[in-house]
Amino acid sequence: MRESVKNNRILVTGAGGMVGSYVNDVFSDNQLYLTDLVAMDKGCTSLDVCNPVAVIDLAKKIQPDVVLHLAAATDVDRCQLEPDWAHSVNSIGTQNVALACQETNALLVYVSTGNVFSGKKKTEYTEFDKPGPMNVYGESKLMGEQIVKSLLNRYYIVRAGWMIGGGAKDKKFVGKIASMILDGNSSLKAVNDKYGSPTYARDLLNGISKLVGTGYYGLYHMVNPGIASRYQISEVLRDVLEYPDLAIESVSSDHFPSAAPRIRMEALRNYKLELLGCNWMRPWEEALKDYVVNELIPVLS
Ligand SMILES: NC(=O)c1ccc[n+]([C@@H]2O[C@H](COP(=O)([O-])OP(=O)(O)OC[C@H]3O[C@@H](n4cnc5c(N)ncnc54)[C@H](OP(=O)(O)O)[C@@H]3O)[C@@H](O)[C@H]2O)c1
């Protein structure tokens, strides 16, 4: 078992988002500088990663050991409709952060996504598969990866899967379905022809903390292992919430049209972590149950 990172000065972008909400807990043994586009909480500073001068000035002032770059345009449909927004936040924003790391000699952690792939593979993607994004979000995140690789030697690019987390602020699939079930809906529809790897944001940050402790720089997949459809996730939610009579109808993705194409397969395998003997991530069902029981039920019921 690797040691988690300790006693570092860590500058965090996008700290107000879903993954960012776990930073204080997971990196509590470090000196944290939290920033977000709009700083909602005390202790968080406003920083737009699209502003190169602001990013570099703050980095020079803080002199971080590590920059945890979580800021991103994550609304996949909005990215498709407003590609300039996607590219400016996910690509240029990442360039600004990478240049600031270059200037201050900080280590960069950039969180990326399975959307960099085409989705045509039958099984989980590994780090050795060739990217080929099918939507603007994936293109912009892949460009972010390429920029990080071209500008820095000391970096971790960590591709995550379908993010789970947020507790009271969870507006994603798990939060929505859990609310529908607890509100007494007797039936719901869930897509069964698209596949991903759920990733509990808390597990992801714990994994990143240990990975940073290794010094094994590079590109990694870090998900809660396994392949899931939204339908299978709904089944687990039904079981954990103990609503055995809930009817879940398996539907195709045509039932939920979206502006951005969604790839069929975006599940990832933590292959490099496996090869290094560092795959700390637990199976997605276990992580999902833990999240629902310990974080979601207490705030929903
Ligand atoms: N969510 C997923 O399913 C998923 C899956 C794989 C990888 N990832 C990656 O994981 C990372 C964290 O994602 P998340 O789920 O925590 O996303 P999130 O909840 O959308 O958080 C992203 C944060 O970035 C902020 N932001 C947006 N534009 C910014 C800008 N120009 N400057 C500074 N901050 C800005 C957002 O602020 P506003 O809310 O005010 O816009 C938000 O607080 C991202 O790199 C994302 O691409 C996410």
The ligand as an SDF file (V2000), in Angstrom:
LIG
                    3D

 48 52  0  0  0  0  0  0  0  0999 V2000
  -18.4340   14.4070  -14.1920 N   0  0  0  0  0  0  0  0  0  0  0  0
  -18.0090   13.3060  -14.8050 C   0  0  0  0  0  0  0  0  0  0  0  0
  -18.7960   12.3570  -15.0540 O   0  0  0  0  0  0  0  0  0  0  0  0
  -16.5590   13.1770  -15.1850 C   0  0  0  0  0  0  0  0  0  0  0  0
  -16.1300   11.9660  -15.7600 C   0  0  0  0  0  0  0  0  0  0  0  0
  -14.7790   11.8380  -16.0870 C   0  0  0  0  0  0  0  0  0  0  0  0
  -13.8990   12.8860  -15.8870 C   0  0  0  0  0  0  0  0  0  0  0  0
  -14.3630   14.0460  -15.3640 N   0  0  0  0  0  0  0  0  0  0  0  0
  -13.4020   15.1300  -15.1750 C   0  0  0  0  0  0  0  0  0  0  0  0
  -13.1960   15.2900  -13.7790 O   0  0  0  0  0  0  0  0  0  0  0  0
  -12.8680   16.6610  -13.4990 C   0  0  0  0  0  0  0  0  0  0  0  0
  -13.7690   17.1710  -12.3920 C   0  0  0  0  0  0  0  0  0  0  0  0
  -15.1140   17.0570  -12.8510 O   0  0  0  0  0  0  0  0  0  0  0  0
  -16.3930   17.2610  -11.9100 P   0  0  0  0  0  0  0  0  0  0  0  0
  -17.2540   16.0710  -12.1030 O   0  0  0  0  0  0  0  0  0  0  0  0
  -16.0010   17.6840  -10.5550 O   0  0  0  0  0  0  0  0  0  0  0  0
  -17.0650   18.4620  -12.7060 O   0  0  0  0  0  0  0  0  0  0  0  0
  -17.9630   19.6450  -12.1700 P   0  0  0  0  0  0  0  0  0  0  0  0
  -18.7780   19.1960  -11.0140 O   0  0  0  0  0  0  0  0  0  0  0  0
  -18.6500   20.2150  -13.3740 O   0  0  0  0  0  0  0  0  0  0  0  0
  -16.8700   20.6740  -11.6350 O   0  0  0  0  0  0  0  0  0  0  0  0
  -16.0700   21.4410  -12.4860 C   0  0  0  0  0  0  0  0  0  0  0  0
  -15.7930   22.7390  -11.7980 C   0  0  0  0  0  0  0  0  0  0  0  0
  -15.0150   23.5440  -12.7080 O   0  0  0  0  0  0  0  0  0  0  0  0
  -15.5470   24.8570  -12.6540 C   0  0  0  0  0  0  0  0  0  0  0  0
  -15.2220   25.6150  -13.8680 N   0  0  0  0  0  0  0  0  0  0  0  0
  -15.8600   25.6350  -15.0540 C   0  0  0  0  0  0  0  0  0  0  0  0
  -15.2720   26.5180  -15.8710 N   0  0  0  0  0  0  0  0  0  0  0  0
  -14.2250   27.0520  -15.1860 C   0  0  0  0  0  0  0  0  0  0  0  0
  -13.2530   28.0250  -15.4800 C   0  0  0  0  0  0  0  0  0  0  0  0
  -13.2360   28.6390  -16.6730 N   0  0  0  0  0  0  0  0  0  0  0  0
  -12.3420   28.3440  -14.5400 N   0  0  0  0  0  0  0  0  0  0  0  0
  -12.3560   27.7460  -13.3300 C   0  0  0  0  0  0  0  0  0  0  0  0
  -13.2770   26.8200  -12.9710 N   0  0  0  0  0  0  0  0  0  0  0  0
  -14.1900   26.4760  -13.8990 C   0  0  0  0  0  0  0  0  0  0  0  0
  -17.0370   24.6500  -12.5190 C   0  0  0  0  0  0  0  0  0  0  0  0
  -17.6600   25.8380  -12.0940 O   0  0  0  0  0  0  0  0  0  0  0  0
  -19.2050   26.1130  -12.5320 P   0  0  0  0  0  0  0  0  0  0  0  0
  -19.9940   25.0090  -11.9240 O   0  0  0  0  0  0  0  0  0  0  0  0
  -19.4650   27.4610  -11.9590 O   0  0  0  0  0  0  0  0  0  0  0  0
  -19.2140   26.0720  -14.0260 O   0  0  0  0  0  0  0  0  0  0  0  0
  -17.0690   23.5250  -11.4840 C   0  0  0  0  0  0  0  0  0  0  0  0
  -17.0310   24.0320  -10.1740 O   0  0  0  0  0  0  0  0  0  0  0  0
  -13.0100   17.4020  -14.8270 C   0  0  0  0  0  0  0  0  0  0  0  0
  -11.7490   17.5180  -15.4240 O   0  0  0  0  0  0  0  0  0  0  0  0
  -13.8630   16.4760  -15.6770 C   0  0  0  0  0  0  0  0  0  0  0  0
  -13.6200   16.6390  -17.0570 O   0  0  0  0  0  0  0  0  0  0  0  0
  -15.6640   14.2200  -14.9950 C   0  0  0  0  0  0  0  0  0  0  0  0
  1  2  1  0
  2  3  2  0
  2  4  1  0
  4  5  1  0
  4 48  2  0
  5  6  2  0
  6  7  1  0
  7  8  2  0
  8  9  1  0
  8 48  1  0
  9 10  1  0
  9 46  1  0
 10 11  1  0
 11 12  1  0
 11 44  1  0
 12 13  1  0
 13 14  1  0
 14 15  2  0
 14 16  1  0
 14 17  1  0
 17 18  1  0
 18 19  2  0
 18 20  1  0
 18 21  1  0
 21 22  1  0
 22 23  1  0
 23 24  1  0
 23 42  1  0
 24 25  1  0
 25 26  1  0
 25 36  1  0
 26 27  1  0
 26 35  1  0
 27 28  2  0
 28 29  1  0
 29 30  1  0
 29 35  2  0
 30 31  1  0
 30 32  2  0
 32 33  1  0
 33 34  2  0
 34 35  1  0
 36 37  1  0
 36 42  1  0
 37 38  1  0
 38 39  2  0
 38 40  1  0
 38 41  1  0
 42 43  1  0
 44 45  1  0
 44 46  1  0
 46 47  1  0
M  CHG  2   8   1  16  -1
M  END
$$$$
